[in-house]
């Protein structure tokens, strides 16, 4: 009951108050037990208005940025979504309540194993996981209706754009190692259109088509 109350407060004070209005996004964020996606020592901080460390120099994103990125994808119940960077698994869990199927890739094995177990425990059966370099995407399952990248890229990987369906949307942080802009791409029959959703700060997107260093 305590965590349900904290979830409701998080949605009201952090998310609705900042202009997120998609009812499916708000509903998902009221349902997903965010405290289970962090360590036991940090459970009481899980609904705070800030990111938290999850180990391996990675973080669980601030609730508002999760909501903003999810709303920007404009998902429908029939959509197939690719997530680059499973991390804690929280973003994929939110997506799973809205989209038909979520494909998520994680390059750090310990996080991959932990989140796969958690998805199974919580019965998120429409989440498909993969241990790989996410910057190369998931060509066998493409094209995707939406792609979300949860780490900061030096530029938009063209290989991911190529895996986006016509009519598809992508949200990706792009910038330097310290700060990025949240970019939304839409692919239509005439090409790719971009919009800047504002500043953000993510851990680095490491991989063949991201940052090369550790």
N, CA, C and O of each residue as an XYZ file, in Angstrom:
856
protein
N       0.831     -1.203      0.000
C       0.000      0.000      0.000
C       0.867      1.256      0.000
O       0.545      2.239     -0.666
N       1.976      1.219      0.754
C       2.866      2.385      0.801
C       3.397      2.702     -0.586
O       3.405      3.862     -0.999
N       3.843      1.672     -1.314
C       4.428      1.911     -2.627
C       3.377      2.353     -3.634
O       3.673      3.147     -4.527
N       2.153      1.848     -3.501
C       1.079      2.306     -4.384
C       0.812      3.789     -4.167
O       0.603      4.536     -5.123
N       0.820      4.213     -2.901
C       0.623      5.634     -2.596
C       1.753      6.472     -3.177
O       1.512      7.537     -3.744
N       2.992      5.990     -3.035
C       4.140      6.722     -3.571
C       4.077      6.791     -5.100
O       4.447      7.803     -5.694
N       3.607      5.714     -5.730
C       3.452      5.713     -7.188
C       2.441      6.763     -7.631
O       2.686      7.518     -8.572
N       1.311      6.802     -6.949
C       0.276      7.772     -7.305
C       0.770      9.203     -7.124
O       0.484     10.074     -7.946
N       1.514      9.441     -6.041
C       2.077     10.774     -5.813
C       3.095     11.125     -6.894
O       3.146     12.263     -7.362
N       3.910     10.135     -7.290
C       4.898     10.346     -8.343
C       4.210     10.790     -9.635
O       4.641     11.743    -10.284
N       3.142     10.090     -9.994
C       2.436     10.408    -11.235
C       1.807     11.795    -11.160
O       1.886     12.562    -12.119
N       1.194     12.117    -10.052
C       0.499     13.407     -9.910
C       1.479     14.575     -9.848
O       1.317     15.565    -10.562
N       2.499     14.457     -8.989
C       3.361     15.608     -8.703
C       4.524     15.766     -9.678
O       4.975     16.883     -9.931
N       5.011     14.649    -10.228
C       6.189     14.733    -11.084
C       5.846     14.676    -12.575
O       6.538     15.276    -13.397
N       4.787     13.959    -12.917
C       4.532     13.636    -14.322
C       3.369     14.446    -14.895
O       3.540     15.153    -15.888
N       2.213     14.351    -14.291
C       1.083     15.155    -14.751
C       1.398     16.643    -14.590
O       1.074     17.449    -15.462
N       2.025     16.997    -13.483
C       2.349     18.400    -13.212
C       3.279     19.000    -14.255
O       3.310     20.218    -14.432
N       4.050     18.141    -14.960
C       4.968     18.635    -15.987
C       4.395     18.491    -17.398
O       5.098     18.708    -18.386
N       3.131     18.129    -17.483
C       2.482     18.174    -18.784
C       2.298     16.858    -19.507
O       1.811     16.852    -20.637
N       2.669     15.737    -18.896
C       2.422     14.436    -19.528
C       0.934     14.116    -19.392
O       0.385     14.135    -18.290
N       0.287     13.821    -20.522
C      -1.169     13.667    -20.491
C      -1.686     12.374    -21.116
O      -2.876     12.078    -20.999
N      -0.819     11.588    -21.781
C      -1.265     10.347    -22.409
C      -1.795      9.401    -21.326
O      -1.031      8.973    -20.461
N      -3.086      9.069    -21.360
C      -3.658      8.247    -20.289
C      -3.025      6.873    -20.172
O      -2.966      6.315    -19.077
N      -2.543      6.308    -21.294
C      -1.917      4.979    -21.240
C      -0.560      5.047    -20.545
O      -0.178      4.123    -19.826
N       0.158      6.129    -20.759
C       1.443      6.313    -20.075
C       1.217      6.487    -18.580
O       1.911      5.873    -17.769
N       0.260      7.310    -18.219
C      -0.032      7.551    -16.804
C      -0.493      6.265    -16.119
O      -0.100      5.980    -14.988
N      -1.327      5.495    -16.811
C      -1.812      4.235    -16.253
C      -0.662      3.253    -16.026
O      -0.587      2.605    -14.982
N       0.227      3.149    -17.006
C       1.370      2.235    -16.874
C       2.257      2.636    -15.707
O       2.749      1.777    -14.974
N       2.462      3.920    -15.533
C       3.360      4.370    -14.467
C       2.728      4.238    -13.089
O       3.426      4.214    -12.076
N       1.402      4.153    -13.059
C       0.733      3.867    -11.785
C       0.789      2.372    -11.446
O       0.655      1.989    -10.284
N       0.987      1.536    -12.462
C       0.947      0.086    -12.254
C       2.317     -0.532    -11.967
O       2.429     -1.406    -11.108
N       3.361     -0.087    -12.678
C       4.658     -0.775    -12.603
C       5.323     -0.495    -11.252
O       5.505      0.664    -10.882
N       5.688     -1.554    -10.513
C       6.312     -1.396     -9.191
C       7.777     -0.977     -9.301
O       8.675     -1.814     -9.215
N       8.011      0.306     -9.488
C       9.352      0.841     -9.730
C      10.359      0.408     -8.648
O      11.541      0.219     -8.937
N       9.885      0.255     -7.410
C      10.793     -0.101     -6.308
C      11.425     -1.482     -6.505
O      12.470     -1.762     -5.917
N      10.821     -2.338     -7.309
C      11.394     -3.662     -7.556
C      12.517     -3.627     -8.597
O      13.215     -4.620     -8.799
N      12.683     -2.487     -9.245
C      13.715     -2.357    -10.277
C      14.991     -1.704     -9.759
O      15.905     -1.416    -10.532
N      15.051     -1.471     -8.442
C      16.264     -0.953     -7.802
C      16.664     -1.920     -6.686
O      15.929     -2.854     -6.365
N      17.831     -1.681     -6.106
C      18.284     -2.548     -5.009
C      17.396     -2.363     -3.782
O      16.731     -1.338     -3.632
N      17.394     -3.361     -2.912
C      16.566     -3.294     -1.707
C      16.895     -2.071     -0.872
O      16.007     -1.478     -0.259
N      18.172     -1.687     -0.843
C      18.598     -0.532     -0.054
C      18.028      0.776     -0.573
O      17.957      1.757      0.167
N      17.619      0.805     -1.845
C      17.136      2.051     -2.447
C      15.638      2.047     -2.712
O      15.117      2.963     -3.349
N      14.944      1.029     -2.228
C      13.513      0.932     -2.536
C      12.721      2.152     -2.080
O      11.812      2.599     -2.780
N      13.060      2.692     -0.912
C      12.301      3.836     -0.396
C      12.583      5.117     -1.170
O      11.860      6.101     -1.017
N      13.632      5.117     -2.004
C      13.938      6.284     -2.842
C      13.422      6.116     -4.275
O      13.545      7.027     -5.094
N      12.853      4.965     -4.567
C      12.544      4.603     -5.955
C      11.581      5.566     -6.635
O      11.624      5.711     -7.857
N      10.708      6.229     -5.871
C       9.704      7.096     -6.475
C      10.076      8.574     -6.381
O       9.236      9.450     -6.592
N      11.336      8.840     -6.063
C      11.825     10.214     -6.014
C      12.016     10.791     -7.413
O      12.035     10.067     -8.408
N      12.155     12.098     -7.459
C      12.243     12.831     -8.728
C      13.694     12.921     -9.214
O      14.217     14.011     -9.446
N      14.326     11.765     -9.363
C      15.740     11.724     -9.752
C      16.095     10.304    -10.200
O      15.407      9.344     -9.851
N      17.184     10.182    -10.981
C      17.676      8.842    -11.335
C      18.366      8.203    -10.139
O      18.721      8.889     -9.180
N      18.554      6.889    -10.197
C      19.235      6.156     -9.133
C      20.231      5.175     -9.743
O      19.988      4.648    -10.828
N      21.350      4.922     -9.062
C      22.307      3.929     -9.566
C      21.750      2.519     -9.438
O      21.057      2.196     -8.474
N      22.068      1.672    -10.440
C      21.619      0.271    -10.406
C      22.807     -0.687    -10.505
O      22.627     -1.889    -10.700
N      24.021     -0.150    -10.369
C      25.224     -0.968    -10.514
C      25.778     -0.904    -11.922
O      25.099     -0.466    -12.851
N      27.035     -1.351    -12.075
C      27.692     -1.381    -13.390
C      27.772      0.010    -14.035
O      27.811      0.142    -15.258
N      27.796      1.053    -13.173
C      27.863      2.449    -13.639
C      26.662      2.841    -14.496
O      26.764      3.713    -15.359
N      25.528      2.195    -14.252
C      24.288      2.486    -14.967
C      23.255      3.050    -13.990
O      23.426      2.959    -12.775
N      22.189      3.630    -14.527
C      21.156      4.229    -13.686
C      19.763      3.833    -14.167
O      19.570      3.442    -15.318
N      18.800      3.945    -13.254
C      17.383      3.912    -13.614
C      16.984      5.366    -13.794
O      17.215      6.184    -12.903
N      16.386      5.702    -14.934
C      16.103      7.096    -15.260
C      15.064      7.703    -14.322
O      14.233      6.999    -13.747
N      15.131      9.012    -14.183
C      14.135      9.796    -13.466
C      12.746      9.460    -14.012
O      12.585      9.352    -15.228
N      11.740      9.292    -13.154
C      10.405      8.918    -13.638
C       9.878      9.825    -14.747
O       9.286      9.342    -15.712
N      10.089     11.134    -14.619
C       9.559     12.047    -15.630
C      10.160     11.789    -17.008
O       9.439     11.823    -18.006
N      11.459     11.533    -17.083
C      12.083     11.327    -18.398
C      11.571     10.031    -19.030
O      11.429      9.950    -20.250
N      11.293      9.019    -18.205
C      10.684      7.779    -18.714
C       9.314      8.086    -19.321
O       8.981      7.622    -20.411
N       8.536      8.874    -18.592
C       7.200      9.232    -19.081
C       7.276     10.076    -20.350
O       6.513      9.861    -21.292
N       8.199     11.037    -20.371
C       8.330     11.916    -21.541
C       8.717     11.128    -22.789
O       8.134     11.318    -23.856
N       9.705     10.243    -22.649
C      10.146      9.458    -23.799
C       9.048      8.509    -24.269
O       8.855      8.316    -25.469
N       8.334      7.922    -23.317
C       7.261      6.991    -23.677
C       6.139      7.709    -24.405
O       5.645      7.220    -25.421
N       5.734      8.858    -23.896
C       4.672      9.621    -24.556
C       5.089     10.036    -25.962
O       4.275     10.017    -26.885
N       6.362     10.413    -26.125
C       6.852     10.864    -27.431
C       6.789      9.763    -28.486
O       6.729     10.058    -29.680
N       6.801      8.496    -28.061
C       6.734      7.380    -29.010
C       5.342      7.214    -29.624
O       5.191      6.557    -30.654
N       4.333      7.805    -28.997
C       2.952      7.745    -29.522
C       2.533      6.306    -29.836
O       2.109      5.999    -30.950
N       2.657      5.446    -28.851
C       2.425      4.016    -29.044
C       0.946      3.673    -29.166
O       0.077      4.345    -28.611
N       0.692      2.596    -29.917
C      -0.640      1.998    -29.986
C      -0.542      0.571    -29.447
O       0.561      0.037    -29.329
N      -1.657     -0.047    -29.122
C      -1.634     -1.418    -28.588
C      -1.118     -2.460    -29.577
O      -0.823     -3.586    -29.177
N      -1.004     -2.112    -30.850
C      -0.517     -3.052    -31.859
C       0.980     -2.901    -32.132
O       1.544     -3.686    -32.894
N       1.624     -1.923    -31.534
C       3.009     -1.595    -31.886
C       4.031     -2.587    -31.349
O       3.878     -3.155    -30.268
N       5.073     -2.773    -32.141
C       6.263     -3.527    -31.742
C       7.382     -2.523    -31.522
O       7.713     -1.735    -32.408
N       7.961     -2.565    -30.320
C       8.932     -1.553    -29.909
C      10.292     -2.187    -29.653
O      10.386     -3.258    -29.053
N      11.342     -1.517    -30.113
C      12.712     -1.925    -29.809
C      13.300     -0.943    -28.807
O      13.275      0.269    -29.023
N      13.832     -1.476    -27.704
C      14.534     -0.654    -26.712
C      16.007     -0.994    -26.744
O      16.383     -2.165    -26.686
N      16.853      0.042    -26.838
C      18.297     -0.133    -26.788
C      18.772      0.261    -25.394
O      18.752      1.438    -25.032
N      19.198     -0.730    -24.616
C      19.660     -0.485    -23.249
C      18.602     -0.854    -22.229
O      17.882      0.016    -21.738
N      18.498     -2.146    -21.902
C      17.485     -2.609    -20.945
C      17.694     -1.992    -19.575
O      16.738     -1.568    -18.924
N      18.962     -1.941    -19.133
C      19.261     -1.358    -17.826
C      18.528     -2.043    -16.702
O      18.615     -3.262    -16.552
N      17.801     -1.267    -15.903
C      17.042     -1.821    -14.778
C      15.846     -2.634    -15.251
O      15.353     -3.496    -14.525
N      15.378     -2.363    -16.466
C      14.178     -3.012    -16.973
C      12.910     -2.193    -16.804
O      11.854     -2.569    -17.312
N      13.007     -1.071    -16.090
C      11.806     -0.280    -15.779
C      11.158      0.301    -17.028
O       9.938      0.235    -17.181
N      11.970      0.874    -17.928
C      11.403      1.450    -19.143
C      10.690      0.389    -19.983
O       9.601      0.637    -20.500
N      11.299     -0.785    -20.119
C      10.665     -1.869    -20.879
C       9.346     -2.291    -20.238
O       8.376     -2.590    -20.936
N       9.316     -2.313    -18.904
C       8.085     -2.691    -18.200
C       6.972     -1.695    -18.482
O       5.825     -2.086    -18.698
N       7.306     -0.408    -18.482
C       6.310      0.623    -18.814
C       5.798      0.401    -20.239
O       4.590      0.418    -20.478
N       6.713      0.196    -21.176
C       6.337     -0.016    -22.578
C       5.443     -1.237    -22.738
O       4.532     -1.245    -23.565
N       5.710     -2.271    -21.940
C       4.972     -3.534    -22.093
C       3.490     -3.392    -21.757
O       2.672     -4.193    -22.210
N       3.143     -2.381    -20.970
C       1.741     -2.144    -20.624
C       0.992     -1.426    -21.744
O      -0.238     -1.370    -21.740
N       1.745     -0.874    -22.709
C       1.131     -0.037    -23.739
C       1.207     -0.682    -25.119
O       0.241     -0.646    -25.881
N       2.364     -1.275    -25.439
C       2.604     -1.833    -26.770
C       2.292     -3.334    -26.810
O       2.115     -3.980    -25.777
N       2.232     -3.862    -28.024
C       1.970     -5.288    -28.221
C       3.160     -6.134    -27.778
O       3.000     -7.113    -27.049
N       4.359     -5.746    -28.227
C       5.557     -6.498    -27.861
C       6.738     -5.544    -27.745
O       6.862     -4.584    -28.507
N       7.614     -5.832    -26.763
C       8.808     -5.030    -26.524
C      10.036     -5.912    -26.696
O      10.162     -6.948    -26.044
N      10.927     -5.502    -27.563
C      12.215     -6.169    -27.765
C      13.271     -5.277    -27.123
O      13.388     -4.105    -27.480
N      14.040     -5.817    -26.182
C      14.993     -4.979    -25.471
C      16.367     -5.645    -25.433
O      16.482     -6.849    -25.202
N      17.399     -4.845    -25.663
C      18.771     -5.348    -25.779
C      19.636     -4.727    -24.691
O      19.573     -3.521    -24.452
N      20.444     -5.554    -24.033
C      21.366     -5.097    -22.989
C      22.752     -5.672    -23.240
O      22.893     -6.861    -23.527
N      23.777     -4.830    -23.134
C      25.149     -5.260    -23.404
C      25.890     -5.732    -22.152
O      26.941     -6.363    -22.259
N      25.345     -5.427    -20.948
C      25.997     -5.821    -19.693
C      25.314     -7.087    -19.177
O      24.127     -7.077    -18.851
N      26.075     -8.165    -19.111
C      25.468     -9.474    -18.857
C      24.745     -9.548    -17.508
O      23.660    -10.123    -17.424
N      25.331     -8.975    -16.456
C      24.706     -9.057    -15.130
C      23.341     -8.370    -15.121
O      22.409     -8.859    -14.483
N      23.214     -7.248    -15.817
C      21.924     -6.554    -15.902
C      20.940     -7.349    -16.751
O      19.755     -7.435    -16.429
N      21.441     -7.927    -17.834
C      20.595     -8.757    -18.698
C      19.968     -9.908    -17.913
O      18.766    -10.151    -18.019
N      20.778    -10.613    -17.129
C      20.286    -11.760    -16.354
C      19.295    -11.304    -15.288
O      18.242    -11.915    -15.108
N      19.636    -10.232    -14.587
C      18.783     -9.730    -13.503
C      17.417     -9.304    -14.027
O      16.390     -9.656    -13.447
N      17.404     -8.553    -15.116
C      16.126     -8.054    -15.625
C      15.275     -9.162    -16.246
O      14.049     -9.126    -16.151
N      15.918    -10.147    -16.881
C      15.140    -11.247    -17.446
C      14.419    -12.007    -16.325
O      13.259    -12.389    -16.481
N      15.096    -12.222    -15.210
C      14.462    -12.891    -14.071
C      13.306    -12.061    -13.531
O      12.251    -12.598    -13.192
N      13.511    -10.749    -13.453
C      12.470     -9.876    -12.921
C      11.254     -9.838    -13.842
O      10.116     -9.881    -13.373
N      11.488     -9.757    -15.144
C      10.367     -9.785    -16.097
C       9.556    -11.065    -15.935
O       8.325    -11.037    -15.969
N      10.251    -12.190    -15.758
C       9.555    -13.471    -15.584
C       8.751    -13.480    -14.285
O       7.612    -13.945    -14.257
N       9.351    -12.962    -13.208
C       8.662    -12.924    -11.910
C       7.399    -12.069    -11.978
O       6.375    -12.406    -11.383
N       7.487    -10.957    -12.711
C       6.355    -10.038    -12.805
C       5.406    -10.398    -13.955
O       4.403     -9.718    -14.175
N       5.730    -11.468    -14.682
C       4.906    -11.985    -15.764
C       4.724    -10.994    -16.914
O       3.638    -10.847    -17.475
N       5.813    -10.332    -17.236
C       5.824     -9.477    -18.428
C       6.209    -10.354    -19.621
O       7.343    -10.317    -20.099
N       5.252    -11.133    -20.081
C       5.539    -12.137    -21.097
C       5.661    -11.547    -22.505
O       6.063    -12.251    -23.432
N       5.324    -10.283    -22.673
C       5.456     -9.674    -23.998
C       6.768     -8.893    -24.142
O       6.926     -8.104    -25.073
N       7.700     -9.118    -23.220
C       9.037     -8.524    -23.329
C      10.016     -9.600    -23.778
O      10.148    -10.639    -23.131
N      10.698     -9.348    -24.883
C      11.700    -10.268    -25.423
C      13.068     -9.644    -25.193
O      13.310     -8.509    -25.604
N      13.971    -10.382    -24.534
C      15.274     -9.823    -24.174
C      16.394    -10.424    -25.025
O      16.280    -11.528    -25.557
N      17.482     -9.651    -25.132
C      18.649    -10.109    -25.877
C      19.908     -9.528    -25.254
O      19.942     -8.355    -24.881
N      20.937    -10.349    -25.145
C      22.250     -9.912    -24.656
C      23.126     -9.652    -25.868
O      23.566    -10.590    -26.533
N      23.385     -8.374    -26.159
C      24.092     -8.028    -27.390
C      24.477     -6.551    -27.371
O      24.184     -5.830    -26.418
N      25.135     -6.120    -28.433
C      25.429     -4.711    -28.655
C      24.186     -4.067    -29.252
O      23.867     -4.281    -30.421
N      23.494     -3.283    -28.449
C      22.237     -2.704    -28.896
C      22.367     -1.702    -30.024
O      21.395     -1.443    -30.733
N      23.563     -1.126    -30.206
C      23.708     -0.096    -31.235
C      23.555     -0.663    -32.646
O      23.385      0.092    -33.604
N      23.613     -1.977    -32.777
C      23.400     -2.592    -34.097
C      21.933     -2.962    -34.316
O      21.558     -3.409    -35.400
N      21.108     -2.775    -33.287
C      19.681     -3.063    -33.409
C      19.372     -4.553    -33.384
O      20.140     -5.351    -32.847
N      18.241     -4.913    -33.970
C      17.768     -6.303    -33.978
C      17.148     -6.554    -35.352
O      15.927     -6.603    -35.503
N      18.017     -6.710    -36.343
C      17.590     -6.733    -37.739
C      16.564     -7.824    -38.027
O      15.638     -7.617    -38.812
N      16.730     -8.992    -37.389
C      15.842    -10.135    -37.678
C      14.381     -9.836    -37.333
O      13.467    -10.399    -37.936
N      14.169     -8.952    -36.363
C      12.803     -8.642    -35.924
C      12.289     -7.326    -36.508
O      11.144     -6.944    -36.265
N      13.126     -6.635    -37.273
C      12.723     -5.350    -37.837
C      11.790     -5.564    -39.042
O      11.777     -6.655    -39.611
N      11.014     -4.548    -39.441
C      11.042     -3.177    -38.922
C      10.181     -3.014    -37.669
O       9.256     -3.788    -37.422
N      10.514     -1.978    -36.880
C       9.812     -1.692    -35.634
C       8.942     -0.445    -35.793
O       9.272      0.478    -36.538
N       7.833     -0.449    -35.077
C       6.955      0.721    -35.076
C       7.531      1.856    -34.248
O       7.227      3.026    -34.482
N       8.361      1.503    -33.284
C       8.993      2.517    -32.442
C      10.321      1.975    -31.930
O      10.470      0.777    -31.688
N      11.281      2.881    -31.771
C      12.582      2.545    -31.195
C      12.902      3.583    -30.131
O      12.771      4.784    -30.367
N      13.321      3.115    -28.959
C      13.713      4.011    -27.879
C      15.131      3.658    -27.454
O      15.444      2.491    -27.219
N      15.980      4.665    -27.357
C      17.377      4.480    -26.961
C      17.554      5.142    -25.605
O      17.295      6.337    -25.458
N      17.996      4.372    -24.608
C      18.041      4.880    -23.241
C      19.463      5.168    -22.771
O      19.782      5.011    -21.592
N      20.318      5.593    -23.711
C      21.666      6.048    -23.397
C      22.058      7.093    -24.429
O      21.538      7.104    -25.545
N      22.980      7.973    -24.048
C      23.338      9.089    -24.898
C      24.281      8.713    -26.026
O      25.348      8.150    -25.781
N      23.898      9.017    -27.261
C      24.690      8.676    -28.446
C      25.418      9.910    -28.973
O      24.908     11.024    -28.855
N      26.612      9.723    -29.558
C      27.305     10.854    -30.177
C      26.606     11.327    -31.444
O      26.727     12.492    -31.824
N      25.882     10.436    -32.092
C      25.075     10.762    -33.271
C      24.002      9.687    -33.408
O      24.043      8.665    -32.723
N      23.051      9.926    -34.289
C      21.964      8.958    -34.472
C      22.472      7.802    -35.326
O      22.863      8.020    -36.473
N      22.476      6.570    -34.797
C      22.966      5.431    -35.586
C      22.064      5.154    -36.792
O      20.873      4.884    -36.633
N      22.631      5.222    -37.983
C      21.838      4.999    -39.197
C      21.281      3.582    -39.254
O      20.228      3.347    -39.848
N      21.991      2.631    -38.632
C      21.514      1.245    -38.633
C      20.185      1.120    -37.884
O      19.347      0.291    -38.240
N      19.992      1.935    -36.854
C      18.718      1.915    -36.131
C      17.621      2.577    -36.952
O      16.491      2.091    -36.992
N      17.950      3.676    -37.599
C      16.968      4.346    -38.454
C      16.481      3.399    -39.543
O      15.303      3.414    -39.903
N      17.388      2.574    -40.069
C      17.028      1.644    -41.146
C      16.076      0.551    -40.661
O      15.409     -0.093    -41.470
N      16.009      0.339    -39.341
C      15.131     -0.693    -38.791
C      13.783     -0.129    -38.329
O      12.990     -0.829    -37.700
N      13.539      1.131    -38.647
C      12.288      1.788    -38.289
C      11.300      1.666    -39.448
O      11.638      1.960    -40.595
N      10.097      1.237    -39.144
C       9.061      1.096    -40.170
C       8.631      2.461    -40.684
O       8.822      3.471    -40.006
N       8.056      2.495    -41.867
C       7.429      3.722    -42.352
C       6.273      4.058    -41.412
O       5.421      3.214    -41.137
N       6.254      5.270    -40.934
C       5.293      5.655    -39.912
C       5.842      5.490    -38.510
O       5.188      5.859    -37.535
N       7.049      4.933    -38.405
C       7.658      4.661    -37.108
C       8.259      5.889    -36.449
O       8.556      6.886    -37.107
N       8.435      5.798    -35.123
C       8.996      6.887    -34.331
C      10.203      6.388    -33.548
O      10.224      5.247    -33.085
N      11.200      7.240    -33.404
C      12.368      6.927    -32.586
C      12.637      8.086    -31.639
O      12.527      9.251    -32.022
N      12.992      7.758    -30.393
C      13.407      8.765    -29.419
C      14.791      8.382    -28.930
O      15.007      7.257    -28.480
N      15.742      9.329    -29.018
C      17.133      9.035    -28.693
C      17.835     10.280    -28.161
O      17.693     11.356    -28.743
N      18.597     10.157    -27.058
C      19.409     11.284    -26.591
C      20.686     11.368    -27.442
O      21.377     10.367    -27.632
N      20.990     12.556    -27.946
C      22.161     12.746    -28.799
C      22.951     13.959    -28.307
O      22.389     15.027    -28.061
N      24.272     13.772    -28.168
C      25.103     14.884    -27.716
C      26.496     14.419    -27.357
O      27.006     13.458    -27.932
N      27.124     15.114    -26.388
C      28.465     14.724    -25.965
C      28.374     13.806    -24.746
O      27.300     13.305    -24.412
N      29.505     13.595    -24.093
C      29.555     12.649    -22.972
C      28.839     13.156    -21.725
O      28.534     12.375    -20.824
N      28.574     14.434    -21.670
C      28.061     15.032    -20.435
C      26.608     15.493    -20.524
O      25.902     15.502    -19.515
N      26.156     15.873    -21.706
C      24.766     16.310    -21.850
C      24.309     16.052    -23.282
O      25.109     16.020    -24.217
N      23.020     15.874    -23.421
C      22.455     15.555    -24.728
C      21.143     16.319    -24.936
O      20.594     16.919    -24.013
N      20.669     16.275    -26.171
C      19.320     16.709    -26.508
C      18.501     15.467    -26.825
O      18.983     14.531    -27.463
N      17.266     15.475    -26.370
C      16.371     14.358    -26.661
C      15.751     14.589    -28.039
O      14.982     15.531    -28.233
N      16.092     13.726    -28.986
C      15.665     13.880    -30.369
C      14.569     12.860    -30.701
O      14.680     11.675    -30.386
N      13.516     13.356    -31.342
C      12.468     12.465    -31.844
C      12.537     12.446    -33.365
O      12.548     13.494    -34.012
N      12.583     11.233    -33.931
C      12.558     11.057    -35.376
C      11.242     10.400    -35.781
O      10.732      9.528    -35.078
N      10.705     10.821    -36.908
C       9.535     10.174    -37.496
C       9.884      9.817    -38.935
O      10.357     10.661    -39.696
N       9.651      8.575    -39.297
C       9.909      8.136    -40.668
C       8.588      8.056    -41.417
O       7.707      7.281    -41.045
N       8.445      8.847    -42.463
C       7.250      8.762    -43.291
C       7.664      8.430    -44.724
O       8.859      8.299    -44.989
N       6.717      8.288    -45.657
C       7.086      7.900    -47.027
C       8.031      8.884    -47.719
O       8.658      8.548    -48.724
N       8.129     10.099    -47.175
C       8.958     11.127    -47.812
C      10.339     11.246    -47.178
O      11.188     11.976    -47.690
N      10.581     10.540    -46.069
C      11.897     10.617    -45.434
C      11.816     10.674    -43.922
O      10.839     10.236    -43.315
N      12.878     11.230    -43.320
C      13.020     11.298    -41.861
C      12.837     12.735    -41.398
O      13.434     13.653    -41.960
N      12.012     12.929    -40.373
C      11.787     14.251    -39.802
C      12.236     14.229    -38.334
O      11.977     13.263    -37.616
N      12.905     15.290    -37.900
C      13.437     15.353    -36.545
C      12.844     16.514    -35.768
O      12.514     17.557    -36.332
N      12.713     16.313    -34.447
C      12.314     17.391    -33.545
C      13.148     17.284    -32.280
O      13.445     16.180    -31.823
N      13.528     18.418    -31.715
C      14.312     18.450    -30.472
C      13.349     18.640    -29.309
O      12.636     19.641    -29.242
N      13.332     17.675    -28.393
C      12.414     17.719    -27.255
C      13.023     18.378    -26.029
O      12.354     18.524    -25.006
N      14.310     18.784    -26.124
C      14.938     19.481    -25.002
C      16.128     18.738    -24.430
O      16.432     17.615    -24.833
N      16.795     19.377    -23.490
C      18.020     18.838    -22.909
C      17.771     17.671    -21.974
O      16.703     17.551    -21.373
N      18.778     16.810    -21.861
C      18.693     15.654    -20.974
C      20.115     15.195    -20.653
O      21.089     15.709    -21.204
N      20.213     14.228    -19.760
C      21.533     13.685    -19.430
C      21.420     12.187    -19.181
O      20.712     11.751    -18.273
N      22.117     11.406    -19.991
C      22.095      9.948    -19.895
C      23.520      9.417    -19.808
O      24.474     10.122    -20.135
N      23.656      8.179    -19.367
C      24.934      7.491    -19.464
C      25.238      7.273    -20.946
O      24.348      7.364    -21.791
N      26.486      6.989    -21.247
C      26.914      6.855    -22.644
C      26.361      5.590    -23.296
O      26.248      4.540    -22.664
N      26.021      5.721    -24.573
C      25.639      4.578    -25.403
C      26.929      3.954    -25.944
O      27.569      4.507    -26.839
N      27.298      2.806    -25.394
C      28.545      2.137    -25.775
C      28.249      1.079    -26.826
O      27.288      0.322    -26.693
N      29.071      1.020    -27.874
C      28.901     -0.022    -28.868
C      29.484      0.384    -30.210
O      30.075      1.454    -30.358
N      29.306     -0.487    -31.168
C      29.863     -0.282    -32.503
C      29.402      1.034    -33.130
O      30.176      1.705    -33.812
N      28.137      1.402    -32.896
C      27.597      2.613    -33.485
C      27.330      3.684    -32.424
O      26.500      4.570    -32.627
N      28.033      3.598    -31.300
C      27.929      4.604    -30.248
C      29.316      5.034    -29.820
O      30.215      5.142    -30.654
N      29.506      5.282    -28.524
C      30.834      5.574    -27.993
C      31.632      4.264    -27.925
O      31.098      3.219    -27.553
N      32.890      4.339    -28.281
C      33.714      3.132    -28.352
C      34.369      2.768    -27.020
O      34.657      1.599    -26.765
N      34.601      3.767    -26.178
C      35.352      3.509    -24.941
C      34.426      3.064    -23.830
O      33.209      3.227    -23.910
N      35.019      2.500    -22.794
C      34.241      2.064    -21.639
C      34.054      3.180    -20.636
O      33.419      2.980    -19.601
